Amino acid sequence: MKSLESLITTCIELGATRAMVNLGVTSGEISQRQAEKVYGSWFKMAASSRRILPVRTGNGNSATKWYSVTEILGLRAQDELRAELTNN
């Protein structure tokens, strides 16, 4: 039941984020460092396995990588749905 609640929450976040991006309220991008703080080890594993790629990278060797929040939430929703189906 916990994974179903998490899936619903992620889908709500995804819808709200898409609405804000479509209305021009936000760019819908998040830095890699901030994404790691917000989404934790799940994001780190998804990024390291290249399941999610940056949408923009700054200049230089230690350039900031920017990720799409809607892509992050979409992938997380897929993972949570897969987990929910596996558990049932």
Secondary structure, DSSP 8 states (H G I E B T S, - for coil): -HHHHHHHHHHHHHHHHHHHHHTTS---EEEHHHHHHHHHHHHHHHHHTTSS--SEE-SSTT--EEEEHHHHHHHHHHHHHHHHHHH-
